[in-house]
Amino acid sequence: MRLVNTDQPSAALLERAKWSFTTRRVRRALASRVETDLSTAKSGDLVLAQVQSLGNHKRLQLSDGRFSPLYLGDRVVLACGDRF
């Protein structure tokens, strides 16, 4: 498993990030290798992202099933996957 992001995360950043419901079965200790090239991301990879703007999606379903509002600057961990 790879963690893909645009900036180098520290353990503290990952700890404070909001982990989405799609990551509910991920063992967080395994998310350790970092790639900064998003073009190499594939289905099953994780992305550490920072909320830059809010549009239609103003909340995130967390890994425990609860919903959390999104705020500018929030860091979120999401899973890449094929939609259709």
C-alpha positions as CSV (number, residue, x, y, z in Angstrom):
1,M,0.0,0.0,0.0
2,R,1.3,3.5,-0.8
3,L,0.3,6.8,0.6
4,V,0.2,9.4,-2.2
5,N,0.2,13.1,-1.3
6,T,1.5,16.5,-2.4
7,D,3.6,17.3,0.6
8,Q,5.6,15.1,3.0
9,P,3.4,14.0,5.9
10,S,4.6,13.4,9.3
11,A,3.1,10.9,11.7
12,A,1.4,13.8,13.5
13,L,-0.3,15.0,10.3
14,L,-1.6,11.5,9.6
15,E,-2.8,11.3,13.2
16,R,-4.8,14.6,13.0
17,A,-6.1,13.9,9.5
18,K,-9.8,12.9,9.0
19,W,-9.8,9.4,7.6
20,S,-12.7,8.8,5.2
21,F,-15.0,5.8,5.4
22,T,-13.3,4.2,2.4
23,T,-10.2,3.8,4.6
24,R,-12.1,2.0,7.4
25,R,-10.3,-1.3,6.9
26,V,-6.8,0.2,6.5
27,R,-4.3,-0.6,9.2
28,R,-2.9,3.0,9.6
29,A,0.6,1.8,10.5
30,L,1.0,0.4,7.0
31,A,0.5,3.8,5.4
32,S,4.1,4.8,5.5
33,R,5.6,5.1,2.0
34,V,5.1,8.4,0.4
35,E,4.9,9.3,-3.3
36,T,4.5,12.9,-4.4
37,D,3.6,12.1,-8.0
38,L,-0.2,11.9,-8.1
39,S,-0.1,10.6,-11.7
40,T,1.2,7.2,-10.3
41,A,-1.8,6.8,-8.0
42,K,-3.8,3.6,-8.6
43,S,-6.8,2.0,-7.2
44,G,-6.2,1.1,-3.5
45,D,-3.7,3.8,-2.9
46,L,-4.4,6.4,-0.2
47,V,-4.2,10.2,-0.8
48,L,-3.4,12.7,1.9
49,A,-5.1,15.9,0.8
50,Q,-5.8,19.4,2.2
51,V,-9.2,21.0,1.7
52,Q,-8.6,24.1,-0.5
53,S,-12.2,25.1,-1.2
54,L,-15.7,23.8,-0.4
55,G,-18.3,23.1,-3.0
56,N,-21.2,20.6,-2.9
57,H,-19.4,18.3,-0.5
58,K,-19.3,20.0,2.9
59,R,-18.9,16.9,5.1
60,L,-17.0,13.7,5.1
61,Q,-18.1,10.3,6.3
62,L,-15.4,9.2,8.7
63,S,-13.9,5.7,9.0
64,D,-16.2,5.0,12.0
65,G,-19.3,6.0,10.0
66,R,-19.9,9.4,11.6
67,F,-20.2,12.5,9.5
68,S,-17.8,15.4,10.1
69,P,-18.1,18.9,8.6
70,L,-15.2,19.9,6.3
71,Y,-13.4,23.2,6.9
72,L,-10.8,24.9,4.8
73,G,-7.4,23.6,5.7
74,D,-8.6,20.2,6.9
75,R,-6.4,17.3,6.0
76,V,-8.2,14.2,4.8
77,V,-7.1,10.7,3.9
78,L,-9.0,9.2,1.0
79,A,-8.8,6.0,-1.0
80,C,-8.3,6.0,-4.8
81,G,-10.7,3.7,-6.6
82,D,-12.5,3.1,-9.8
83,R,-16.0,4.7,-9.7
84,F,-17.6,3.1,-12.7
